[in-house]
Amino acid sequence: MSKKDKAKKDETIDVKDTATATAEAEQQEEVKSPEEQLQDELAAEKDKFMRLFAEFENYKKRTSKERIDLFKTASQDVMVAMLPVLDDFERALMHIEEDKEAEELRKGVLLIYNKLITTLEQKGLSKIEVNKGDAFNADDHEAVTQIPAPSEDLKGKIIDVVERGYKLGEKVIRFPKVVIGQ
């Protein structure tokens, strides 16, 4: 036999030995003791339990947040319905203040108005403060009309507030209606 033939024979034996060793290792892995099988099943069940527990915790957090948001805005329909009443009270107060003879009537209406405002504020309603001369922002204001600005510095600014805006918590339920100068 030549040296080349002998090297090929040795190489073939090495490949066979490696294949045999790999097969034996796979058989040892396949044949696990009952303890090892139970350990694997226990690990799989623990993983399944932890995933289910994490999913349930996320569900609880999500539903809790949704419930809190619902309670915050549950009274939104009532608040929106009460806004025209607030507007009427403000108009009545402005009209009564012009009449100097109705001092007692003004005090009574003002008392009822303050009680209504206090009650609504306790429930989360707040006014959006808008003043004449503030810069107009389409994201924060609703423009009812544009009129020629009385002065150059009022162009693009709020000239008059037609209706006040209100928030319920952090949510705007009515944007302030304003007149802007052009």
N, C-alpha and C positions, 0 to 999 in steps of 0.2 A: 504494500500500500504506500502510496506517495504521501507526502506531507500534507498536500492539499486535501486529499480524500480523508485523511485522519482528522484534519481541522473541521471539515464539514460534518463528520460523524460526531465529533465532540459538541459542535454547535447544535446539532439536532438533539442530542441528549440533553443539553442545557435547556432548550425550548421545551422539551417534554417534561423535564423536571419542574420548570416554572409553571407550566400548565397544570401539572399534577398538584403542586403546592397550592395554587390558586383555587382549584376545585376542592381540595381538602379544607381550606379555610372557609369557603362558602358553605360547605356541609356543616362545619362547626357552628357557623353563624345561624344556619337554618335550624339546627337542632339546639334549641334553647331549653334551659331547664324551666320547670313550671314557675319557679320563683322569678326568673328573668321575664317570662311572659306576663306574669301578674304585675311586675314593676312597670313594664311597657304599657299595659292596659291602664294602670293607675295613673301614669303620667299623661296618657291621652285623655282620661276622664277629668283630671285636674285642669288640663288646658281647656277642655270644653267648658268646664264649670267657670273658670276665670273669664273666659270670653262672654259667657252668658251673664255673669255678674256685672261685668263692665258695661254690657249693652243695657242691662236693666238700670244701672246707675245713670247712664246717659239719658234714658227714657224718663226717669224721675226728675232729673234736672230740667229737661226740656219742658215737661208738662208743668212743673212748678213755675218756670219762667212764663209760660203761656198763661197760666192762671193769674199770676201777678199782673201781667199786661192787660188781661181781660178785666180785672177789678179796677185798674187804673182808668180804663176808658169805658167801663160799663155805663157810666152815667152820661156819656157823651150825648146821646139822643135827648135826654132831659135838659142838659145844658144848652144845646143848640136851640131847643124850643124856648128856653127862658131868655135868650139874647134879645129878641124883639121887645120883651117886657122891660128889660134893662134900658134899652134905647128909648122906650116910651117914658120911663121914669126920668131919664136925663133930660128929654125934651120938656117934660112937665116942669121939672125944677128950673130950667132956664126960663120958661114962660112965666112961672110964678114969681121968680126973682124980679122980673120986670114990673110986676104989679105990687106996689108998696103997701096997698091996703090989705093984702092977704097974708099977713105975717104969720098968723096961727096956722093957716093952711099950709104954708111953706114949711113950717117946723114939723107938722105931721107927716107930710109927704117925704121930707128929708129923713125923718126917723125910720119910716118904712123902707125907704131906699137903702139906707145904711144897714139895716138889719138884713135885707135881701143880699146885698153885696157881701156882708160878713159871712152869711151862711154859704153862699156859693164859693167864696174863697176858701172856706174850711173844707169844701169838697174838691178843691184842686183847681178852681177857675182863677185865672189871673189875666189882667189887662196887658195888652201889648202897647208899650208907650211909644207914641208917635207925636211929634210936635211940628208946628209950622216952621219951615226953614230947614228941616232935615233933608238929607239927600234921598232921592227916590231910588228904590231898589225893587225891581220887578219880582225878585224872589221873596221879598218880605211884605210887599204892599200890592194892593189892587188899585190900579188907576181907573177912576170913574170917568174923568174927562181931563182935557188940557185946556188951559186958558192962557191968554197972553200974560206974561210975568209982569207984575207991577214995577219991578225994578230989575236991573241987569243981574244982580247977585242971586235972584230967586229962579233963574232959568234952570230947569231940570230938577228943581227942588219942590218939596211939598208946600202948597199954598194953603190948603184947607183939609181938614179931616172930616169926611162925611159920616162914616161909621167907625167906631172903635173896633180893634181886633182883639181876639181873646185866645188864650191857650188853656188847654186842660192838661195839667201836668207839663210834659214837654212837647205835646202835640198841639199844633195850631188848629183850632176848630173854626175860626173865622179870621181871614186876613183883614187888616184895616183898609177901608175904602177911602182913597184920597184924591184930591184935585192937585194936578201938578202944573207948573208954569212952563211955557215954551218960549 
